């Protein structure tokens, strides 16, 4: 599941999402012990109202989840069925929800443009069905990717598409240390969130590094079959106008070749404008299956691909591959 968080290319989320601790009473939701619904810092609400800032003068609001409100209220079943028919489109609901690794996947990408009509980013909207209930998913290894274990002895999580992948081709993430938090003057909101340093390679051309902030927005401990919404965002508190190459500051660097053809990173540039959410809800009329909805944005500086629209052309194939791998894992 984690490898789907960004562009189908993958931010490994292990080490980013805080565990949901069991609570005894439903009123724990109102006391900020369970998720962020009553928190002063509601990242999901901010993303769907004020939006995610891509540049100093442009923010992009994410659409609200289709099958559950940002307050965690599921959509009425009849309305949910109509929404599912729209998402399934030409495939039809029967094919879209079938228990198959190759069942259809809905992937829509739109360019985000500034007032001058220049493309500065992408909005990606993905929906697909996995044939497990939410309760089963929560207990599976797949959902461990959405949680973190503070007692883990593995400081860094890596994901690579091929054995022996170059270090610059690996997706990496690790939790920030207490020393790094203190140096940045950042206090961790341990009830809902974790902060992790990530490395995200993009199409062998660019590496994005920085601190991702992940929050537990909708997460019921009383009803393990209830919808889940998890949010993440590149944290602006770690922005820098002139990031140092080896720092944890948010930055992007081009992948270049040296005189003997080896990959190396070019100079760092400041970076912001990446985030989104994952919503997991029951398939209407089929409680043993779940629909996963991912919506996120990614800022694309012109210098990444010299104006070529590579992300939009490559993303659907990459996402389809990741979803099929996830379905295989859940079948095992």
C-alpha positions as CSV (number, residue, x, y, z in Angstrom):
1,X,0.0,0.0,0.0
2,X,2.8,2.4,0.9
3,X,4.3,2.3,-2.6
4,X,1.2,4.0,-3.9
5,X,1.3,7.1,-1.9
6,X,2.9,9.2,-4.5
7,X,2.6,8.9,-8.3
8,X,2.6,5.2,-8.2
9,X,6.3,5.7,-7.9
10,X,6.3,5.3,-4.1
11,X,7.0,7.0,-0.9
12,X,7.4,4.1,1.6
13,X,5.2,5.1,4.4
14,X,6.6,2.9,7.0
15,X,8.0,5.2,9.7
16,X,5.5,8.0,8.7
17,X,2.1,7.1,10.1
18,X,1.6,6.9,13.9
19,X,-0.1,3.8,15.3
20,X,-3.7,4.1,16.4
21,X,-3.7,3.1,20.1
22,X,-6.8,1.2,21.3
23,X,-9.3,3.2,23.3
24,X,-12.3,2.0,25.3
25,X,-14.9,4.7,24.7
26,X,-16.4,6.3,21.6
27,X,-16.0,9.7,23.2
28,X,-12.3,9.4,22.7
29,X,-12.8,10.8,19.2
30,X,-13.8,14.1,20.8
31,X,-10.9,14.1,23.2
32,X,-8.2,14.1,20.4
33,X,-7.0,10.6,21.4
34,X,-8.0,8.8,18.3
35,X,-7.6,10.9,15.2
36,X,-7.4,14.5,14.2
37,X,-11.1,15.3,13.6
38,X,-11.3,17.6,16.6
39,X,-7.7,18.8,16.4
40,X,-6.8,22.4,15.9
41,X,-4.5,21.2,13.2
42,X,-6.7,19.3,10.8
43,X,-4.6,18.5,7.8
44,X,-7.4,16.8,5.9
45,X,-9.7,19.8,6.3
46,X,-6.9,22.2,5.3
47,X,-6.1,20.2,2.1
48,X,-9.8,20.2,1.0
49,X,-10.4,23.8,1.7
50,X,-7.3,26.0,1.6
51,X,-5.5,23.5,-0.5
52,X,-1.9,22.4,-0.9
53,X,0.5,25.2,-1.7
54,X,2.5,24.5,-4.9
55,X,4.0,28.0,-5.3
56,X,3.9,31.2,-3.4
57,X,0.8,32.3,-5.3
58,X,-1.0,29.1,-6.1
59,X,-2.6,26.4,-3.9
60,X,-4.7,23.4,-5.1
61,X,-7.6,22.2,-3.0
62,X,-8.1,18.4,-3.1
63,X,-11.6,17.1,-3.7
64,X,-13.2,15.5,-0.6
65,X,-13.2,11.7,-0.5
66,X,-16.0,10.2,-2.5
67,X,-17.4,7.6,-0.1
68,X,-16.8,9.2,3.3
69,X,-16.9,12.8,4.5
70,X,-13.9,14.5,6.0
71,X,-15.7,14.1,9.4
72,X,-15.7,10.3,8.9
73,X,-19.4,9.9,8.0
74,X,-19.9,7.2,5.3
75,X,-21.9,8.1,2.2
76,X,-25.5,6.7,2.1
77,X,-25.5,3.3,0.3
78,X,-27.6,4.4,-2.7
79,X,-25.4,7.4,-3.3
80,X,-22.3,5.3,-2.8
81,X,-23.5,2.8,-5.5
82,X,-24.1,5.7,-7.9
83,X,-20.6,7.1,-7.2
84,X,-19.1,3.6,-7.8
85,X,-20.9,3.3,-11.1
86,X,-19.3,6.6,-12.2
87,X,-15.8,5.6,-11.1
88,X,-16.1,2.2,-12.8
89,X,-17.1,4.0,-16.0
90,X,-16.9,1.9,-19.2
91,X,-15.6,-1.1,-17.3
92,X,-18.9,-1.5,-15.4
93,X,-19.2,-2.1,-11.6
94,X,-19.1,-5.9,-11.9
95,X,-15.7,-5.9,-13.6
96,X,-14.3,-3.1,-11.5
97,X,-15.0,-4.8,-8.2
98,X,-14.2,-8.4,-9.2
99,X,-11.7,-10.4,-7.1
100,X,-8.8,-10.3,-9.5
101,X,-5.3,-9.0,-9.6
102,X,-6.0,-7.5,-13.0
103,X,-9.4,-5.9,-12.2
104,X,-9.7,-2.4,-13.6
105,X,-8.1,0.6,-11.9
106,X,-9.4,4.2,-12.3
107,X,-6.5,6.6,-12.8
108,X,-7.1,10.3,-13.8
109,X,-4.4,12.9,-14.0
110,X,-4.9,16.6,-14.6
111,X,-2.3,19.3,-15.1
112,X,-2.3,22.2,-12.7
113,X,-1.5,25.5,-14.4
114,X,-0.6,29.0,-13.1
115,X,-2.3,32.2,-14.3
116,X,0.1,32.3,-17.3
117,X,-1.1,28.9,-18.4
118,X,2.1,27.2,-17.6
119,X,2.0,23.7,-16.2
120,X,3.4,23.7,-12.6
121,X,2.1,20.4,-11.3
122,X,-0.3,17.5,-11.4
123,X,-3.4,16.3,-9.6
124,X,-3.6,12.5,-9.5
125,X,-6.9,10.7,-8.7
126,X,-6.7,6.9,-8.2
127,X,-9.4,4.4,-7.2
128,X,-9.3,0.6,-7.1
129,X,-10.8,-2.3,-5.2
130,X,-9.0,-4.8,-3.1
131,X,-10.9,-8.0,-2.0
132,X,-10.4,-7.6,1.7
133,X,-12.5,-5.9,4.3
134,X,-11.2,-2.9,6.1
135,X,-10.8,-5.0,9.2
136,X,-8.7,-7.5,7.4
137,X,-6.6,-4.8,5.8
138,X,-6.0,-3.2,9.2
139,X,-4.7,-6.6,10.5
140,X,-2.6,-7.3,7.4
141,X,1.0,-6.5,6.6
142,X,-0.2,-4.0,4.0
143,X,-1.6,-1.7,6.6
144,X,1.7,-1.8,8.6
145,X,3.0,0.5,5.8
146,X,0.6,3.1,7.1
147,X,1.8,2.8,10.7
148,X,5.0,3.2,12.5
149,X,6.6,1.2,15.3
150,X,8.5,3.4,17.7
151,X,10.4,0.3,18.9
152,X,11.5,-0.7,15.5
153,X,15.2,-1.5,15.1
154,X,15.1,-0.8,11.4
155,X,15.9,2.9,11.0
156,X,15.4,3.1,7.3
157,X,12.8,1.5,5.0
158,X,13.7,1.1,1.3
159,X,11.7,0.1,-1.7
160,X,13.3,-0.6,-5.1
161,X,11.8,-1.9,-8.4
162,X,14.8,-4.1,-9.1
163,X,17.4,-6.1,-7.3
164,X,20.7,-4.3,-7.0
165,X,19.1,-1.0,-7.8
166,X,21.3,2.1,-7.6
167,X,21.0,4.1,-4.4
168,X,19.5,7.0,-6.3
169,X,16.8,4.7,-7.7
170,X,15.5,3.6,-4.2
171,X,12.6,5.1,-2.3
172,X,13.6,5.6,1.2
173,X,12.1,6.9,4.4
174,X,13.1,7.0,8.1
175,X,11.7,8.7,11.2
176,X,13.3,11.9,12.3
177,X,15.5,11.6,15.4
178,X,14.9,13.6,18.6
179,X,18.0,15.6,17.8
180,X,16.7,16.6,14.3
181,X,13.4,17.6,15.7
182,X,15.1,19.7,18.4
183,X,17.4,21.3,15.9
184,X,14.5,22.4,13.7
185,X,12.5,23.6,16.7
186,X,9.6,21.3,15.9
187,X,7.5,19.5,18.5
188,X,6.0,16.3,17.3
189,X,2.3,15.9,17.8
190,X,2.6,12.2,18.8
191,X,-1.2,11.6,19.1
192,X,-1.8,11.8,15.4
193,X,1.4,12.2,13.4
194,X,4.9,11.2,12.7
195,X,7.6,13.0,10.7
196,X,9.9,11.2,8.3
197,X,12.7,12.0,6.0
198,X,12.2,10.7,2.5
199,X,14.0,10.1,-0.7
200,X,11.8,10.0,-3.8
201,X,13.3,9.4,-7.2
202,X,11.2,10.4,-10.2
203,X,11.6,8.7,-13.6
204,X,15.4,8.5,-13.2
205,X,15.7,12.2,-13.7
206,X,15.1,13.8,-10.3
207,X,15.4,13.0,-6.6
208,X,13.1,14.8,-4.1
209,X,14.2,14.7,-0.5
210,X,12.7,16.3,2.5
211,X,10.5,15.8,5.5
212,X,7.0,14.3,5.1
213,X,4.4,15.0,7.7
214,X,1.8,12.2,8.0
215,X,-1.3,12.4,10.1
216,X,-4.1,10.0,11.1
217,X,-7.2,11.9,10.0
218,X,-10.0,9.3,10.3
219,X,-9.1,6.2,12.3
220,X,-11.6,4.5,14.6
221,X,-10.4,2.1,17.2
222,X,-14.0,1.3,18.3
223,X,-15.1,0.0,14.9
224,X,-12.3,-1.7,12.9
225,X,-14.5,-1.9,9.8
226,X,-15.0,1.9,9.7
227,X,-13.5,4.0,6.9
228,X,-9.9,5.2,7.2
229,X,-8.4,8.4,5.9
230,X,-4.6,9.1,6.2
231,X,-3.0,12.3,5.0
232,X,0.6,13.3,4.3
233,X,2.3,16.5,3.2
234,X,5.8,17.7,2.6
235,X,6.4,19.8,5.7
236,X,6.9,23.5,5.1
237,X,8.6,23.8,8.5
238,X,11.6,22.1,6.9
239,X,11.8,24.5,3.9
240,X,15.0,26.3,3.1
241,X,15.8,29.0,0.4
242,X,19.3,27.5,0.0
243,X,19.1,23.9,1.2
244,X,22.4,22.2,2.0
245,X,23.0,19.0,0.0
246,X,23.3,16.7,3.0
247,X,20.6,18.4,5.1
248,X,17.1,17.1,5.8
249,X,15.6,20.3,4.3
250,X,13.1,20.0,1.5
251,X,14.8,20.0,-1.8
252,X,15.1,18.4,-5.3
253,X,18.3,17.6,-7.2
254,X,18.8,16.5,-10.8
255,X,20.3,13.1,-11.5
256,X,23.4,13.6,-13.6
257,X,26.2,11.4,-15.0
258,X,29.8,11.9,-14.3
259,X,32.7,11.5,-16.8
260,X,32.5,7.7,-16.5
261,X,28.7,7.4,-16.8
262,X,28.0,7.0,-13.1
263,X,24.9,8.5,-11.6
264,X,25.4,11.5,-9.3
265,X,23.2,14.3,-7.9
266,X,23.4,17.8,-9.1
267,X,23.0,20.9,-6.9
268,X,20.1,21.1,-4.6
269,X,17.1,23.4,-5.2
270,X,14.3,24.3,-2.7
271,X,11.1,22.3,-3.2
272,X,7.5,22.4,-1.9
273,X,4.1,21.3,-3.0
274,X,3.6,17.6,-2.5
275,X,0.9,15.9,-0.5
276,X,-2.5,14.1,-0.5
277,X,-4.6,11.5,1.3
278,X,-5.6,7.8,1.1
279,X,-9.2,6.9,2.0
280,X,-10.2,3.3,2.5
281,X,-13.9,2.5,2.6
282,X,-16.1,-0.6,2.2
283,X,-17.4,-1.3,-1.3
284,X,-21.1,-0.5,-1.2
285,X,-23.1,-3.7,-1.0
286,X,-19.9,-5.8,-0.6
287,X,-18.5,-5.5,2.9
288,X,-15.7,-8.0,2.2
289,X,-14.2,-5.8,-0.3
290,X,-12.7,-2.3,0.1
291,X,-12.2,0.6,-2.3
292,X,-9.0,2.6,-2.0
293,X,-9.1,6.2,-3.1
294,X,-5.9,8.2,-3.4
295,X,-5.8,11.9,-4.3
296,X,-2.6,13.9,-4.3
297,X,-0.7,16.7,-6.0
298,X,2.9,17.1,-7.0
299,X,4.6,20.3,-7.9
300,X,6.7,19.9,-11.1
301,X,9.3,22.6,-11.6
302,X,10.0,23.3,-15.3
303,X,13.7,22.2,-14.9
304,X,12.7,18.7,-14.0
305,X,11.9,17.5,-17.5
306,X,12.6,20.6,-19.6
307,X,8.9,21.1,-20.1
308,X,8.1,17.6,-21.3
309,X,5.0,16.1,-19.8
310,X,6.7,12.8,-18.7
311,X,4.9,12.3,-15.4
312,X,1.4,12.4,-17.0
313,X,2.4,9.9,-19.7
314,X,4.2,7.5,-17.3
315,X,2.0,7.6,-14.2
316,X,-0.9,5.4,-15.3
317,X,1.4,2.5,-16.2
318,X,3.4,2.8,-12.9
319,X,0.3,3.0,-10.8
320,X,-1.3,0.0,-12.5
321,X,1.8,-2.0,-11.7
322,X,1.8,-1.0,-8.1
323,X,-1.8,-1.8,-7.6
324,X,-1.4,-5.3,-9.0
325,X,1.5,-5.9,-6.8
326,X,-0.5,-4.8,-3.8
327,X,-3.4,-7.2,-4.7
328,X,-1.0,-10.1,-5.0
329,X,0.4,-9.3,-1.6
330,X,-3.0,-9.3,-0.1
331,X,-3.8,-12.6,-1.6
332,X,-0.8,-14.3,0.0
